[in-house]
Amino acid sequence: MAAPADYHLLATLRYDPQLLNASWNTDASPYLFLSYQLERLLEASRLHKWPVPQALSEDSMKAHCDNAVSDAGGVSPEAAYRVRVLLDHSGALAVTAAPALSLSYPDPLAASLWLPYVDAQDPPLFGQKMLEICPDSAPTLSNHSPPHYTAARDRFSLPALPSDSVLDVLLFNEEGSVTETSIRNIAFVRGSPPRWTTPASSTGCLAGLKRGC
């Protein structure tokens, strides 16, 4: 019998009462993408050939998260928390929460509602600074290895992570296809009528949660 894995699968999500006011939040949940985070954990279990925990449901994960938020200071109309979810080989969850900074904008998906060439107004920055993106000078291997992302940043002398710098580097793979930045998914406006579209998963980009929505 194989020994249990000595590592955990990790997911982090945001608890924020502001999310209840978002037009897209038909589930009326204060957790950002809880159901998608659960899907990622289950998919990671399958990829690692772990026994997929049958008892792990959205309701049970939310209950664990609610307990962690309560333990971290309780629920209030203003408080936001960063919730850290660990899943072990047996299917057991360990969830903790820590206070998070308030967002300077009411909806973390607000930028996706703005379309260049359609909206006359400038993009909604909500006090945020515009990013400055440098196209990379060399391809990045599509294996999601942290050293490769670090190497891309080092080619432009970008500050080490974590950093609040507005500088980032746009990556491309061995075939010359644009994939992502060193720490962000990207999207482009294409088509008629115009809409946001992201690089295909086949390029090797990380399938971030906002990218999939």
SVG drawing of the C-alpha trace seen along z (x, -y; Angstrom):
<svg xmlns="http://www.w3.org/2000/svg" viewBox="-29 -59 47 61">
<polyline fill="none" stroke="black" stroke-width="0.4" points="0.0,0.0 1.4,-3.4 2.4,-5.8 0.1,-8.8 1.5,-11.9 3.4,-14.2 2.1,-17.4 -1.3,-19.2 -3.3,-20.7 -3.8,-24.4 -6.5,-26.8 -6.9,-30.4 -10.1,-32.5 -11.4,-35.8 -14.3,-36.3 -15.7,-39.8 -19.3,-41.0 -18.8,-43.5 -19.2,-40.6 -22.8,-40.3 -23.5,-43.5 -21.9,-42.3 -24.4,-41.9 -22.9,-38.5 -23.1,-37.0 -26.3,-35.1 -25.3,-32.7 -25.3,-35.6 -22.0,-34.2 -19.4,-36.3 -16.7,-33.9 -15.1,-34.7 -15.4,-31.6 -15.8,-29.0 -17.4,-26.5 -14.5,-26.9 -11.9,-26.5 -13.6,-23.3 -13.5,-22.0 -9.8,-22.8 -9.1,-20.9 -11.0,-17.9 -9.3,-18.0 -5.9,-18.3 -6.8,-15.2 -7.5,-13.3 -4.3,-14.5 -2.3,-13.3 -4.2,-10.0 -5.5,-10.6 -8.8,-9.1 -11.3,-11.8 -13.1,-12.7 -16.8,-11.8 -17.9,-13.8 -16.2,-17.0 -19.1,-19.1 -19.6,-22.9 -21.7,-23.0 -19.1,-21.2 -16.2,-23.4 -18.3,-26.5 -19.0,-25.3 -15.2,-24.9 -14.6,-28.4 -17.4,-29.9 -15.8,-28.4 -12.4,-29.7 -13.7,-33.2 -15.6,-33.2 -12.4,-32.0 -10.4,-34.8 -12.6,-37.6 -16.2,-37.0 -18.4,-38.2 -19.2,-41.9 -20.4,-44.0 -17.0,-45.5 -14.4,-42.7 -12.7,-40.9 -10.5,-37.7 -8.0,-35.7 -9.1,-32.1 -6.5,-29.3 -7.8,-25.8 -5.6,-22.7 -6.7,-19.3 -4.7,-16.2 -4.4,-12.8 -7.3,-11.4 -9.7,-14.1 -9.6,-16.1 -9.7,-19.9 -7.8,-22.3 -9.0,-25.9 -7.6,-29.1 -8.5,-32.8 -6.6,-36.0 -7.7,-39.6 -7.4,-41.0 -7.2,-44.6 -10.4,-46.1 -10.7,-46.5 -10.5,-50.0 -13.2,-49.0 -16.6,-47.4 -16.4,-44.5 -13.1,-42.5 -14.5,-41.6 -15.5,-45.2 -12.7,-45.5 -14.2,-42.6 -17.4,-44.7 -15.5,-47.4 -14.8,-47.0 -12.4,-49.2 -13.8,-50.5 -17.3,-50.3 -17.2,-52.3 -16.3,-55.9 -14.9,-56.2 -11.5,-55.2 -11.1,-51.8 -12.3,-51.6 -9.1,-51.8 -10.9,-52.6 -7.7,-54.3 -5.4,-51.5 -2.4,-52.3 -2.3,-51.1 0.1,-48.1 3.2,-48.5 3.8,-45.2 7.1,-44.4 7.0,-41.7 9.6,-39.1 12.7,-38.6 12.9,-34.8 10.3,-32.0 9.1,-30.5 8.6,-26.7 5.0,-25.7 5.5,-23.6 4.5,-26.2 7.9,-26.0 8.5,-28.9 12.2,-29.3 11.0,-30.0 8.7,-32.8 11.5,-34.2 13.9,-34.1 11.4,-36.1 11.2,-38.8 15.0,-38.8 15.5,-39.6 13.8,-43.0 15.1,-43.5 11.6,-43.4 11.4,-43.3 11.2,-39.9 7.8,-38.7 5.7,-39.4 5.8,-43.0 3.3,-45.8 5.1,-46.9 3.0,-47.8 5.7,-46.3 5.2,-42.8 6.4,-40.8 4.3,-39.2 5.3,-35.6 5.2,-33.5 5.9,-29.8 8.3,-27.9 5.9,-28.2 5.7,-31.9 2.1,-32.0 1.4,-34.5 0.5,-32.7 0.3,-35.0 2.4,-37.3 4.7,-36.3 1.9,-36.5 -1.3,-37.2 -3.6,-35.8 -4.2,-38.1 -7.1,-38.8 -7.5,-40.5 -10.5,-42.1 -11.4,-40.2 -14.3,-39.6 -17.4,-41.4 -19.2,-42.2 -16.0,-42.6 -15.5,-40.4 -12.7,-39.5 -10.8,-36.3 -7.9,-34.6 -5.1,-32.4 -6.1,-28.7 -5.1,-26.2 -3.1,-24.5 -0.6,-27.3 0.5,-26.2 -1.0,-29.2 -2.2,-28.7 -6.0,-28.3 -6.7,-31.0 -10.2,-31.2 -11.0,-34.7 -9.8,-33.5 -12.4,-30.7 -15.3,-32.9"/>
</svg>
